[in-house]
Amino acid sequence: MLNSEFLAQFYGALMALAILVYAVLDGYDLGVGILLPLKEKKQADTMIASIGPFWDANETWLVLAVGLALIAFPMAHSVILQALYLPVALMLLGLILRGVAFDFRAKAKTKYQDAWDISFKIGSIITAFAQGFMLGLYVMSFEQSMQSYAFAMLSGFGVIAAYALIGSAWLIMKTNSELQQKAILWCAKSNMIAALGVISISIVNPLINDFVASKWFNINESLLLLPIPILCLGLFVLLHCVLTRYPSFDNIKKSWAPFAIATCIFLLCFLGLLNSFYPYVVPNQLTIYESLADPSALTFMLYGVVLVVPAIIGYTLFSYRVFWGKTQALSYY
């Protein structure tokens, strides 16, 4: 049987990886859904085609993250689910609406396609808002107050902007011509809103959590941690400069730059949150060591994890390699 400390760190790191990959991969296809135009059918078809081969598989990482939380940290899973029961239900409603709308728009008669496009857009907004709302309550340590819910609402809109940012960056990489020009404008606007959201969370987080403040403003640790928000803000500025410098991104070698910068922003934001709360999995309540499941069971599960996780990574990389390049015209036949 493996050491419980090693198991807590291993499963904690794996769950963190799953959450990060989900935020990036499902983040961009949620962003595409949020930005979906309702009066431009040709552009909507192209946007749907750009995420068609990937969007369903991207949600695998959410299932993996939730599954790891349930199996490896059952006590924390129970506490978090009880605190976030309603926003989790709202998120599931949004995901179901997206899934139904995505499939039905391909099968519906022309006069009904608009309704399913609206449903896909609404489902994407609901899902993104619910995830942001949950993040806001998590940062507020699940405090039951008007201030906590107000901050969670702000966080919900911030995540919508963040997903619109990475979604529009994805469209810059995958499309051309008029749609790409629209995506550049969407990316520039959401870049500013997302930057304000990151600044807000960075200010509020240490103010309401003493253990977070002690980490970020401790002389020894601040030298390692403070570069994270500085680099993050620098990337927001860099993305703005890239978007204003290039009038178009028809060259595939240039078009990946906005998406790469947006991905790095997501990575730095996640590292900032991870460093703020580690080793807590439930802020101010439970650490990964306190909420760990039975070590003997987790040791046995490790054999399955070693096989399953590389397989998920492998088919994810393979699918993106196969469908690399600009999006082709949408066809269901």
Steps between C-alpha positions, in 0.01 A plus 500: 500500500633842407556784745184706563687830456620392155149386405346830611750699294472269198120499481489871587738580215305278261171666594659845456626396154154379399339827613759710314472303175120512523504878554712550187343242267135523596558870570561581135200302372278658766641833383409420140146420617482828695607695190277309256324753270126445467443686173800377300430136420810447286729637769317301768552183295871572469531563874317176579722316253813635673407326826307204358778238518607600852225639722354173627842348576607818682239430769682174582736708712209630710384144562856404595536792743166431671571126511839555662348734758233242586737203522818656642354777719143385585464720809598813305275396211204476739567841659548675165193338340280599794624860482463520122192283444293759311776638272610142421141417399493817288827402333367152419187659353719717276713203391190293417350790304826540304521131420139472383522821295828399334358170375152624414618797294652246260175307468240777523331652200632840396222694672587338835878542482483854635327376815771243561772761440336716768487198731868424441594860575284516815635163619857625454431820695325311782785250530771768503313717750434205732869405497602858575240524777643184657852639474390821670339313790811282530726805522263644763539175699128420445399790724122551513463878466387764253861602439593139420215457253569838340864401448389160362274680250794719394716189468231338285509785249882497519513134396260572212747767384795264549336226294405755235866604497639153436207414271562802279875423500409148381293649217790724397709185464235291323322745266570758229360816342198678650443255786863526603472881504199472729692259722784752531253764624337252740842401631608861560181584693496183711873543569432828684203360694689184599797710617270699729356175634844358578602821676179493708553141616867572572400788729208330675666162557769610752262747667251233604736205555769560760695187407512619136626843606767341720625304197501779246649765726747284688849624413636155422207377289408830333822496300375180333129583481483869405641441148180303423256799500764722341552254212125453467436873461793515259334233284174698490700798371691279254175355362361852453816597310487190280133560413559864408824438309373240255193589289448133414635156590462311174844349546461190718844568651374831643139408572585271791658787701180643661385152606843417643505827699145441628598146606799637691269749675274213608805307621634790708157575651463135595851490651415811701186339643681172561781671690249706696303204639747211509485267692130582563249330274216666694614851602555539876349154563667196343843433354575231243658296781201523733243411234695215338319168450633166621865470379469128420206564263681790333813289458293237317335770286838631397541213252184607318597868508839421342317340206198728462654848531772446231228359272290818546805718435591290196164518323471872584835573334415272207165668431656847502777378270251351252281813486783755509470798266225731385139386533339345195142564390239337724328193355280237661492272196 
